[in-house]
Amino acid sequence: MQAQSAQITPSFERWRDIFKESFPSLDDYASVYKDLHEYPDLPCQESHTASVVAGHLKSLGYEVKQNIGGHGVVGILSNGEGKTVLLRSELDALPMEEKTGLSYASKVKQVDADGETKPVMHGCGHDMHMASLLGAADLLRNVKDKWSGTVVCVFQPNEERLLGAKAMIEDGLFDMIPLPDIVLGQHAVPTRAGTIGTLSGRVLGFLDSLHVRVYGKGTHSSTPELGINPVLLASRIIGHLPSVVAEEIDFKEHRAITCGYFRGGTDASIIPDFADFTVDVRSFKPEIQKIAVDAVKRVIEGQCQAANSPKSPKITTSVSCPPIDNDEDATAKFTSALLSFYGEDAPGKIIKMDLDITADDFVLLGHPPGKDPIPYVYWNYGVTPREKYDQAERDGTLRDLPFNHNAKFAAEIEPSLQAGIEGMAIASVTFLAS
């Protein structure tokens, strides 16, 4: 475990008994989780999910604000003088077909922003995040005689496309809530169910997501010499992108350049006028990110010139997300609280969080417009079924376990849910007056 964990707060051990006596029904929140999992919503279409969350918060006595930055929901519990903690969860799911085989697997389909009807699945764990935060909101309400301050629960829309936090902020989020003293968030990951991982400093990386349109010249597929095929052009570009990683960036630097979306043409007999694809560029350092983004753009433009494309490519940065840098003091304090809370069980429960090259717009909630930055802590909790994880660990096949955004990604409800509720509640009372 991290060096920061050496300082234990003995007084925090009392929260074990306090939480145990007032813990909400895990069966009830397992039902909440299953309902959220079975009926997911795509980004920007989270009306059903938001109504479930808002209704639950109202039943707990929270002051609820809705439709912030789209379908965003906020629940506020004011409980006397003290600090304000902001707890974040997400509402949205992914456009993918679920293949978990669960009895409560999603069969939902929705029309996405591109006009296509797609299957919808909670393949990233946002359903577990919501159930965990609702459970933590319940627990904090139950023990409000033991702490003072304000709890702000934020359920953010459109996280998967990394635009929801920005939308809520631009819609006046920080004018609707007390200014937080600390921002807290957690994410389900494919580590062993029930574990909680923390790490100070940088934990997630940079992301620039580029939407690209390359142009060709349409014709019949029987006369390719009369046209310029943008599908082949786009394919050559995508196939060449790995050379940016291999030839232009030091192999010791973490980086990833990937394409996850490609669309061109409407029929096999038609060479179209254009093709679209997306490129995600990820790294941990600003200078590496700039090299990678500039190189990707240069490759796209160069290939279009070489193909005699009739128009310059259209390259649009649809998302640019900064990294997540956990506050060192706050992370140390939270980790110490976890170790104290779990006591003898801590060595197998509290682990070091892996550095992850993914991105999360959670970071924007720590930067209110016109205000000083707010310290934040972002941690992971494991949801992979314990038997599967242990067997994979013995076999050396941990890489084969379903990761987030995999159609077979499925959480073991217990002990994952309890860890998620406890993690949020422990973090909250760590920073609230008590």
Residue pairs with C-beta under 8 A, 6 or more apart in sequence:
1 335
1 339
1 347
1 350
1 351
1 352
2 198
2 199
2 200
2 335
2 352
4 200
4 328
4 331
4 332
4 335
4 336
5 332
5 335
5 336
5 339
5 350
7 332
7 336
8 336
8 339
8 340
9 333
9 336
9 337
9 340
10 340
12 336
12 337
12 340
12 341
12 430
13 340
13 341
13 343
15 341
15 426
15 429
16 341
16 343
18 143
18 146
19 139
19 143
19 422
19 425
22 139
22 142
22 143
23 139
23 142
23 421
24 135
24 138
24 139
24 142
24 421
26 135
26 414
26 417
26 418
29 131
29 132
29 134
29 135
29 138
29 417
29 421
30 131
30 413
30 414
30 417
32 52
32 56
32 130
32 131
32 134
32 135
33 127
33 128
33 130
33 131
33 411
33 413
33 417
34 104
34 413
35 52
35 104
36 49
36 52
36 122
36 127
36 130
36 131
37 102
37 104
37 105
37 106
37 122
37 127
38 104
38 105
38 106
38 107
38 108
39 48
39 49
39 106
39 108
40 49
40 92
40 93
40 94
40 106
40 108
40 120
40 121
40 122
40 127
41 47
41 48
41 49
41 91
41 92
41 93
41 108
41 110
41 120
42 92
42 93
42 94
42 95
42 110
42 112
42 113
42 118
42 120
43 92
43 113
43 157
43 158
43 159
43 160
43 161
43 163
43 164
44 70
44 71
44 92
44 113
44 157
44 158
45 71
45 92
45 110
46 70
46 71
46 91
46 92
46 157
46 158
47 71
49 71
49 91
49 92
49 130
50 66
50 67
50 71
50 72
50 73
50 91
50 155
50 157
53 73
53 91
53 130
53 134
53 155
54 64
54 66
54 73
54 75
56 134
57 64
57 73
57 75
57 134
57 137
57 153
58 64
60 75
60 77
60 134
60 137
60 138
60 141
61 77
61 141
62 75
62 76
62 77
62 137
62 141
62 153
63 75
63 76
63 77
63 78
64 73
64 74
64 75
64 76
65 73
65 74
65 76
65 176
66 72
66 73
66 74
68 74
68 168
68 171
68 172
68 173
68 176
69 156
69 157
69 158
69 164
69 165
69 166
69 167
69 168
69 169
69 170
69 171
69 173
70 157
70 158
70 164
70 167
70 168
71 91
71 157
72 91
72 154
72 155
72 156
72 157
72 164
72 167
72 168
72 171
72 173
73 91
73 154
73 155
74 152
74 153
74 154
74 155
74 173
74 176
74 177
75 137
75 152
75 153
75 155
76 150
76 151
76 152
76 153
76 177
76 178
77 137
77 140
77 141
77 144
77 150
77 151
77 153
78 150
79 144
79 147
79 148
79 149
79 150
79 151
80 148
80 149
81 148
81 149
81 433
82 147
82 148
82 149
82 150
82 432
82 433
83 149
83 150
83 181
83 182
83 431
83 432
83 433
84 149
84 150
84 151
84 152
84 177
84 178
84 179
84 180
84 181
85 149
85 150
85 151
85 152
85 180
85 181
85 182
85 183
85 184
85 427
85 428
85 431
85 432
86 152
86 154
86 177
86 180
86 182
86 183
86 184
86 365
86 374
87 133
87 136
87 137
87 151
87 152
87 153
87 154
87 184
87 185
87 424
87 427
87 428
88 133
88 154
88 156
88 183
88 184
88 185
88 362
88 365
89 126
89 129
89 130
89 132
89 133
89 153
89 154
89 155
89 156
89 185
90 124
90 126
90 129
90 130
90 155
90 156
90 157
90 159
90 160
90 164
91 126
91 130
91 155
91 156
91 157
91 159
91 164
92 126
92 157
92 158
92 159
92 160
92 164
93 106
93 120
93 121
93 122
93 123
93 124
93 126
93 127
93 160
94 120
94 121
94 122
94 123
94 124
94 160
94 405
95 112
95 118
95 119
95 120
96 118
96 119
96 120
96 121
96 123
96 405
96 407
97 119
97 121
97 407
98 105
98 106
98 107
98 119
98 121
98 123
98 407
99 407
99 408
100 407
100 408
100 409
100 410
102 410
106 119
106 120
106 121
106 122
107 119
108 119
108 120
109 117
109 118
109 119
109 120
110 117
110 118
110 120
111 117
111 118
112 118
114 263
121 407
123 404
123 405
123 406
123 407
123 409
124 160
124 188
124 404
124 405
124 409
125 187
125 188
125 189
125 383
125 404
125 409
125 411
126 159
128 188
128 383
128 411
128 416
128 417
128 420
129 186
129 187
129 188
129 420
130 155
131 417
131 420
132 186
132 417
132 420
132 421
132 423
132 424
133 153
133 155
133 420
133 424
135 417
135 420
135 421
135 424
136 420
136 421
136 422
136 423
136 424
136 425
136 428
137 151
137 153
139 421
139 425
140 147
140 151
140 425
140 428
140 429
143 429
146 429
146 434
147 428
147 429
147 432
147 433
147 434
148 432
148 433
148 434
149 432
149 433
150 178
151 428
151 432
152 177
152 178
152 180
154 168
154 173
154 365
156 164
156 165
156 168
156 361
157 164
157 167
157 168
158 164
158 167
159 165
159 360
159 361
159 362
161 318
161 319
162 207
162 209
162 319
162 321
162 359
162 360
162 361
163 319
163 361
164 361
165 361
165 362
165 363
165 364
165 365
166 361
166 364
169 364
169 365
169 368
169 369
174 368
174 369
174 371
179 368
179 371
179 374
180 374
181 374
181 375
181 431
182 330
182 374
182 375
182 376
182 377
182 431
183 362
183 365
183 366
183 374
183 375
183 376
183 377
184 376
184 377
184 378
184 424
184 427
184 428
184 431
185 360
185 362
185 365
185 376
185 377
185 378
185 379
186 378
186 379
186 380
186 381
186 420
186 423
186 424
187 360
187 378
187 379
187 380
187 381
188 380
188 381
188 382
188 383
188 404
188 411
188 416
188 420
189 197
189 356
189 380
189 381
189 382
189 383
189 404
190 382
190 383
190 384
190 389
190 401
190 402
190 403
190 404
190 409
191 197
191 351
191 380
191 381
191 382
191 383
191 384
191 389
192 382
192 384
192 386
192 389
192 390
193 382
193 383
193 384
193 385
193 386
193 389
193 411
193 412
193 414
193 415
193 416
193 419
194 349
194 381
194 382
194 386
194 415
194 416
194 418
194 419
195 348
195 349
195 350
195 351
195 381
195 382
195 419
196 338
196 349
196 350
196 351
196 379
196 380
196 381
196 382
196 419
196 423
197 350
197 351
197 352
197 353
197 354
197 379
197 380
197 381
197 382
198 326
198 331
198 334
198 335
198 338
198 350
198 352
198 353
198 377
198 379
199 326
199 331
199 352
199 353
199 354
199 355
199 379
200 326
200 327
200 328
200 331
200 332
201 325
201 326
201 328
202 284
202 323
202 324
202 325
202 326
202 355
203 324
203 325
203 326
203 353
203 355
203 356
203 378
204 323
204 324
204 356
204 357
204 358
204 359
204 360
204 363
204 378
205 254
205 282
205 283
205 284
205 323
205 356
205 357
205 358
205 359
206 281
206 282
206 283
206 284
206 285
206 286
206 289
206 321
206 322
206 323
206 359
207 280
207 281
207 282
207 319
207 320
207 321
207 358
207 359
208 280
208 281
208 289
208 293
208 317
208 319
208 320
208 321
209 278
209 279
209 280
209 281
209 317
209 318
209 319
209 320
210 278
210 279
210 280
210 281
210 293
210 296
210 297
210 315
210 316
210 317
210 318
211 276
211 278
211 315
211 316
211 317
211 318
212 234
212 237
212 276
212 277
212 278
212 279
212 300
212 313
212 314
212 315
212 316
213 274
213 275
213 276
213 313
213 314
214 230
214 233
214 234
214 237
214 274
214 275
214 300
214 303
214 304
214 309
214 313
215 228
215 230
215 273
215 274
215 304
215 309
215 310
215 311
215 312
215 313
216 227
216 228
216 229
216 230
216 231
216 233
216 271
216 272
216 273
216 274
216 275
216 307
216 309
216 310
217 226
217 227
217 228
217 271
217 273
217 310
218 227
218 270
218 271
218 272
218 273
219 226
219 227
219 271
220 226
220 269
220 270
220 271
221 268
221 269
221 270
221 271
222 269
224 271
227 271
228 271
228 307
228 308
228 309
228 310
229 271
230 264
230 271
230 272
230 273
230 274
230 275
230 309
231 264
231 265
231 271
231 272
231 275
233 275
233 303
233 304
233 307
233 309
234 262
234 264
234 275
234 276
234 277
236 303
236 307
237 277
237 299
237 300
237 303
238 259
238 262
238 277
238 279
240 299
240 303
241 257
241 259
241 279
241 296
241 299
242 257
243 299
244 257
244 292
244 295
244 296
244 299
245 255
245 256
245 257
245 292
248 291
248 292
248 295
249 255
249 288
249 291
249 292
253 283
253 284
253 285
253 288
254 283
254 284
254 355
254 357
255 281
255 282
255 283
255 288
255 292
255 357
256 280
256 281
256 282
256 283
256 357
257 279
257 280
257 281
257 282
257 292
257 296
258 279
258 280
258 282
259 277
259 278
259 279
259 280
260 278
260 280
261 276
261 277
261 278
262 275
262 276
262 277
263 275
263 276
263 277
264 272
264 274
264 275
264 276
264 277
265 271
265 272
265 275
266 272
278 318
279 296
281 289
281 292
281 293
281 296
282 357
282 358
282 359
283 289
283 292
283 357
284 323
284 355
284 357
297 315
300 313
300 315
301 312
301 313
304 312
304 313
321 359
321 360
321 361
321 363
322 363
322 364
323 359
323 363
324 359
324 360
324 362
324 363
324 376
324 378
325 363
326 376
326 377
326 378
327 375
327 376
327 377
329 375
330 375
330 376
330 377
330 431
331 377
333 430
333 431
334 377
334 379
334 426
334 427
334 430
335 350
337 426
337 427
337 429
337 430
338 346
338 349
338 350
338 423
338 426
339 346
339 350
341 422
341 426
342 349
342 350
349 419
353 379
353 380
354 380
358 404
360 378
362 376
362 378
363 376
363 378
365 374
365 376
366 373
366 374
366 375
366 376
367 373
367 374
368 374
377 427
379 423
379 427
381 416
381 419
381 420
381 423
382 389
382 416
382 419
383 411
383 412
383 416
384 401
384 402
384 411
384 412
385 410
385 412
386 412
388 401
389 398
389 401
392 398
392 400
392 401
402 408
402 409
402 410
403 409
